[in-house]
């Protein structure tokens, strides 16, 4: 999970699921009509075709030259030896039940009571940040779908034995525990309104995401490298806050999730490191491309059925609390540039050198822009969040 610091092109929410289609946007939708009754039905009784409340238009697909698919096919053995080692055997993995009250024990009610007593000491704005993190984790089906759009590394059958496919499925399985654990903890806490939270998750999965990776594993693995570090930082900060509020069990929960994200970050950054080794020009161009487009965050299409600007409001709360900030965005970029030794990459084309210069100088520019934005920031307003029973929280 992480903030969306920059906008992407998307439609506005309307009261109906059927949104107007601008003439200059490409949209591919199939409308299905019922064939059960040949008699025309009354207009007001017709069912409208489902359409997600958030839509992304002008999407680019399959931008990677087909010949580069061979690069990833040739790396399958390398991925087995260098990437799959970052997965843990299921029997050695923690499970949500390890951190939650045991419903089969006689002390279950007392354990829940203790959990709820600790939860009462934590302020609403923290729960907004934690719920947003949980919702982002629960949209996991979208992220597996995204990885399986990438040319050359997708799971072609659903049970493919290529190293890339094995990684995607096992990574998804490990990540699945994160949303499960946070969801159950929040349910037991009694501090949040689960129905609007559950609606937000359903809306988000139905809307999907558009990281603008264009089916390219170059762009895709740069994106996931950035995202895994962002979630490591975010969950680490929620752990720190929970400890400060006196809930050591919640701090442990957020911390163990952060540790998973760090391990996954190591795998994804290692893939990009290998790409810099075998195709430095193509990789630095991809990195510059992703940063020019800005990293859109996984939950940028978040909606709860009420707040048209829910993700922006959630992000503002996370920024104010220091859970995930614009400074973190710049720090992540700077970390990755150093991790991949981008400044020292040689053998580049003219365009590659321009991309290298752009990327290496971008983090300081982002920080300067953020400092100016902070100096111009207006007094914080408050908005209601359905996740916490409509209570107001400062942005």
Secondary structure as GFF3:
##gff-version 3
##sequence-region A 1 395
A	DSSP	three_ten_helix	43	45	.	.	.	ID=ss1
A	DSSP	three_ten_helix	66	68	.	.	.	ID=ss2
A	DSSP	alpha_helix	69	74	.	.	.	ID=ss3
A	DSSP	alpha_helix	76	82	.	.	.	ID=ss4
A	DSSP	three_ten_helix	84	86	.	.	.	ID=ss5
A	DSSP	three_ten_helix	90	92	.	.	.	ID=ss6
A	DSSP	three_ten_helix	96	99	.	.	.	ID=ss7
A	DSSP	alpha_helix	108	119	.	.	.	ID=ss8
A	DSSP	alpha_helix	124	138	.	.	.	ID=ss9
A	DSSP	alpha_helix	140	147	.	.	.	ID=ss10
A	DSSP	alpha_helix	163	189	.	.	.	ID=ss11
A	DSSP	alpha_helix	194	207	.	.	.	ID=ss12
A	DSSP	alpha_helix	217	244	.	.	.	ID=ss13
A	DSSP	alpha_helix	248	278	.	.	.	ID=ss14
A	DSSP	alpha_helix	280	293	.	.	.	ID=ss15
A	DSSP	alpha_helix	310	321	.	.	.	ID=ss16
A	DSSP	alpha_helix	326	339	.	.	.	ID=ss17
A	DSSP	three_ten_helix	342	344	.	.	.	ID=ss18
A	DSSP	alpha_helix	350	360	.	.	.	ID=ss19
A	DSSP	alpha_helix	362	375	.	.	.	ID=ss20
A	DSSP	beta_strand	382	385	.	.	.	ID=ss21
A	DSSP	three_ten_helix	386	388	.	.	.	ID=ss22
A	DSSP	beta_strand	391	394	.	.	.	ID=ss23
###
